[in-house]
Amino acid sequence: MADIHVAEGLWPTGMLPEGVLERWLVPDGASVRAGEAVAAVRIGEALHDIASPAEGRLMVLAPANEVVDPGCIIAEVHA
C-alpha cells in the first residue's frame, strides 16, 4: 500500500496552510499507474495535480471540496 498525500512543497512561503481538494480525476476503486494524476488541489489561485506514487487500485479517503493541510493523506493505492 502507498499513501497519496498533498506535498508540503506546493505551498508558497507566506500562504495560508490549507488548500481545497478541488476534484478527483480518477474515481474511487479505479486502477492507477505510478505518476498518473489522480486529484487536483487548489492552493491560493493555483491548481495542482496530485500524482499516484504507485500502481494499484485507488482508495479515496478525502472527499472533493474538503479543506486539506500540507502533508495530509487524501488516498491510498493498494497493489
Stockholm file with secondary structure:
# STOCKHOLM 1.0

chainA/1-79         MADIHVAEGLWPTGMLPEGVLERWLVPDGASVRAGEAVAAVRIGEALHDIASPAEGRLMVLAPANEVVDPGCIIAEVHA
#=GR chainA/1-79 SS CEEEECCGGGSCTTSCSCEEEEEESSCTTCEECTTCEEEEEEETTEEEEEECSSSEEEEECSCTTCEECTTCEEEEEEC
#=GC SS_cons        CEEEECCGGGSCTTSCSCEEEEEESSCTTCEECTTCEEEEEEETTEEEEEECSSSEEEEECSCTTCEECTTCEEEEEEC
//
